[in-house]
Amino acid sequence: MPALDRRRGARARGRAFRLIGPVQPSTIPTPRYLPRGRVAGAGALALMLAWLPAPQASAQPGGVRFPAKPIRLVIPFSPGGANELMARGIAQKVAASTGQPFLIEHHGGAGGTIGSAMVARAAPDGHTLLMGAASCISLAPALYAKLPYDPVRDFAPVTNVAAGPYVLVVHPSVPARNLPEFLALARARPGALNYASSGPGSISHFAAEMLRSAARVDLVNVSYKGTGPALADVLGGHVELMFADLGVVMPHLATGRLRAVAITGMRRSPLAPQLATVAESGLPGYGIVNWRGVLAPAAVPRETVVRLNAEIVKAVRAPDLSEALVREGYDPIADSPDAFAETIRTEVARFAKVVRAAGLSPI
């Protein structure tokens, strides 16, 4: 069976993080931050919102007030990308509403599983949350032989923030303008095309491996520690292609620094209606949409989950944030804890079936 962690180019591993251009658009409300330096954990980055508004914590059953201290939102990926874009918009509004500072921490590595495991083991008081994604919650159980957490049992879903498709993009030097042309090129040059992924087990990795398996082409993985450095090397022409969020690559598509080949959703995006889906381009049944949502440790009291849900849903549904998300290619969801939990259960089962059908070996 083909192994899921095929890669070439040790040069990519250990590359210092480089962020090309403003990954998060200025249309998303961007909070002011004060440096807080390193926090416990390798590579962790903490940023603290620089305002302490007047609203106070609300009392819960038993007289416990929540939030009683700053809230930590852990992003289990390197800085940049859609997770940070959404986290910043939420952080500004929730901090303003609750009167507590909001800390954003990056604990990247292993496809988001390191930061996710840290939150799963955190104190269940609601003050440590995960900005999770489909890769580290829905997909990870099918890809990792020894996952240090159970995505259904070890988390309390708060709300699914938004979801959006990925786009297969190539450097302009690649002579392909649509998926059939790209696949013809890949078949003519087996093993010659490298794709950048944001880490083993990430959705960008999985999307490429699914394409490789479904189309029977030989693509080589070059793995990076996050979307930012992967995108930087594709922009620089060091790697030929990658799968990335539509919202992240749109500025580079507009300037011609990247070319879009196909979109992974089951329908075309209204932001790029001319861009065909992978499914309609000759690979029926191919469809990947990546969600981002907020989760808490499993033992967090239900009333705390409900309060967090109310605050975050209010933030996501605010016209400025929801409209900005749509403009960047994401569909705001902001659902209930129970609805989000059902999404996770359904997707865990679906991804397990897809991985088995593709014959991909766990990492």
N, C-alpha and C positions, 0 to 999 in steps of 0.2 A: 504494500500500500504506500502511496506517496506520503511522505512525512510533512507535517504542517509547518515545521520550523526550517524549511529549506532556505538558505541564504547564501549570499556571496559578498565579500568585501568586509573584512574585519575593520577596514579603515573607518566604516560608519560607526562602529561601536566605540563608545568613549569620546566621540566628537563633542567638543564644547558646544553648548546651546547657542544657536544663532537665530535671531528672529528677523526676518526680512519684511520691512514695511509694517504698517499698523494692522495686525491680525483682527483686533476688535474694532468695528466701525464706530465712528464718532456718533452715529445715530443712537447707539445704545447708551443709556444714562451711565456715565462713568464716575464712580465715587472718588473722592479724594482720599488718598492713603498716606499713612505715616509708616515709615520703615520700622519693622519690629525685629529685624535680624533673623537669624536662624532659630528654628525651634527644634525640638528633639526629633531625630530621624535624619538619615542621610539625604541631602539634597532638598530638604524642606524649605519652603519659602513662605514667610508669613507677612501679610499686609493688613493693616488695621485702618478701618474707616475713621476719618478725622472729625467726626461730629458726634455729639451726644445730645440728641434732641430731647424735648421735654416729656413725651409720653412715658408712662411708667408701666412696669410689669403688672400683669393681672393675676389675681388670686385664683387658685385652683382648689378643688376639693381637698380638704385636709389642711387648708391654710397655707399651702406651698405656693410661693409666687414664682411665675415663670414669664420671661427669662430672668434669672437672678444674677447672671454674670454674662460676660461676652460669649457670643455664639461662634463656634468654630465650624466653618464649612470647608471640608477637605475635598480638594480636587485631586483624584488619583492619577493625574497625568502632569506632564511638564507644562510650564506657562505657555499661554497662547492657545488658540483653537476655540471651538464653540463652547466647551465647558466653562472656560473663563469668561467668555462673552456673556453667557447667561448668568453666571454666578455674580458678576459685578452688578448687573441690572437688578437682580434680586436683593443683593446685599444692601444697596443704597436704600431701597424702599423698606425692607424689614427693619433695618437699624433705625430709620426715621420713625417707624411706627412703634417699635418696642422700647426705644430709649436706651438700648444696649449696643455697644460696639459690635461690629461684625468682622470676624477674622477670616481671611481666605488663605488657606495653606495648600501648598502643592507637595504631594508625596507620590511621585511618579515611579514607574517601573513595573515590569512583568504584566503589561497589558492592563494596568489599572488595579491589579489584584493586591499590590502591597498596601496602597492607601485604603483600599476597601477592607482589607483584613484589619487594619488599624482601627477603623471606625467600628467594625463588628465587635471588637474587644473593648471599646471605650465605655466609660461610665454611662449607664442608661438613664441620664437625667435630661436629655434633650438638648444639651449644650454642645454636643459634637455631632455633626451631620456629614453626610456624604453627598457630593455632587456626582452621582453615579451615571453610568451610561450602559447601553446595551452590551458593550464588549465585556465589562467586568461583572455584570449581573446576569444577563440572559445567555450570553455566549460562553463565558468562562467555564461553566461546569462541563461542557462538551469538549473543551479544548485542553484543560489542565487535568492531568492524571491525579495530582495531589493538591487540589484547591484548598486553601486554609480556612474556608468558610463555606456555608451553605447559603446561597442567595435567597432562598425562600424562608429558611428557618432562622437565620441570624440577623435579619434586618426587619425593621418596621417601615414599610413604604409610606412616604408623606404625600408626595404628589409627583406626577409625571409632568415635567415642565414643558417640553416641546420635542418635536421630532422632525427629521428631515432626511432626504436622500443623500447619497454620496455621488460624486461625479468622477468618472475616469478621465484624467487629464494627462496630456503628454507635453513634453517640451516641443517648441516649434520646429526643432530640427528633425523630429520624427515625421516621416512622410505618410501620415494617416489623418483623415478628416472625419471619419466615422468608424463605428465598430467593425463592420465587414472589412474595411481597408486595414484596420489595425490587426485584426486576426489573420488576414492574408500575409501581412508583414511578419507577424510572429511565427507563422508556420514556415515562411521562407527563410527565417533566421532563428532557428531553435536555439534557445539558451543565450541569445545575444541581447535580449531586452531585459533590463533590470527595473524592478518596481520598488519604490520607497514605501515602507510601512512605518507606522508610528509605534511599532513594537510587536513582539510575538504575541499572538492572541488578540490583537486589536481588531476592530471592525475593518480598518483599512487593509490589514493583513488577510483577514477572512474573505473580504470581498474579492481580492486579487486571486486567492487560492481557489475560490469558487469559480471564478472566470477561467482560471487555468484548467481546472478539472472538467468543467462543462464544455469548454471549447477544445479541449485536448491540445493545448499549446504549452510550450516550455518557457515560462517566465521565471526570473530569479529574484528572490527577495533580498533587499538590503534593508536591514532593520535599524531604526533610529529610536531615540528616547523621547518620542513625542512628535506631534504634527509639525511644530515649528521647524526643527532641524531637518525633518524629511522634506518639507515644502521648500526649504532654502536650497537644498541640493538639486531638486527638480528644476527650480527656477534658474539655478546656475548651470544646468545642463550636465551635471555630474551623474544623474540618474535619469532615465528616460521618462518614467511615468509614475503615477500614484493614484489611489482613490482618496478623495478628501471631501469634506463637507462643501456643499454648493456655496454657502455663505462665506466660507474661508477663501475660496479660490475666485470668487466673482470679480474682485478688483483686478486680478491678474489676467482673467479672461478678457476683461474690457480693454486692457492695455496691450494685449497680444503676447504677453510673456508666457502664457500657457494656452493650450488649445483643448477644448472639451470634446470628448469622443462619444460618451454615452452617459446616461444617468441611471442610477440603480433602483429608483423607485418603480412601483407598478404602474405609475402614470407619469406623464410629462409634467414638468414644473411650469407654473405660470410665469416664473421669472426667466425661463429659457425654453419657450414652447417649441423652438426649432430643434431642440436637442432630443433625440430619440432615446427611449429606454433600452436597456440591455435586452430585455425580454422581446421587444418588438424588432430588435435588430438581428434576430436569429437564434436567441437562446431562451425559448419560452420557459416560464417558471422561475427565472432568475429575478429575485427582488429582495433588496436590502434597504431598510430604513433604520436609522440610528436615533434612538431616543435619549434624552437626558432628563434625569429626575433626581429628587432629593429623598434620601433614606436616612433613618436613624437606627441605632442599635435596637435589637429585637425587644428588649425588656423595658423600653421607654414607656411610661404610663400612657394609656390611651388618650387621656385628656390633654396631655402634652402634644401628642401627635396631632390631635384635632386643632389645637391652637397654632401649631406650626403650619398645618395645612391652610388654615384660614389666612395667615399672614402671607404665605408664599403665593397662594392662589390670587389674593388681592394684588400682589405685586405684579404677577405675570399678566393679569387681566387689565392692568392699568393701560390706558390707550397708548401712551408713549412707548412702553416696553413691548406690548403685544404687536403694535404696528411695526416697530423696528425689527422684531423677530421675523415677521412675515416678509418684510423687505429684504431680509438676509437669507430667505429660503427655508425658514423653519415654520412649522405649524404649531402655534401655541396650544397646549392641551389643558394644563392646570386642573386635573381631575381629583377625585376623592382618594383617600388612602386605600379603600377597598377596591376601587376600579384599577388603581395602579398595581395593587397586589395581584389582581387577576391577569393583568397584562404580563407581569413578570412570570407567573406560573405558565401561562400559555406560550410565551416566547422561549422559556427554558426547554420545554418539550419540543417546540418546533425546531430550534437550533440543534438539539441533540439528534433529531431525525435527519436534518440536512447534512450534518457532519458525517453521520453513519453512511448515508446514501452516497456521499462523495468519496468515501473511503479514506478520509483524512485521519491521520494518527494523532492521538493526544500528545501534548508537549510534556 
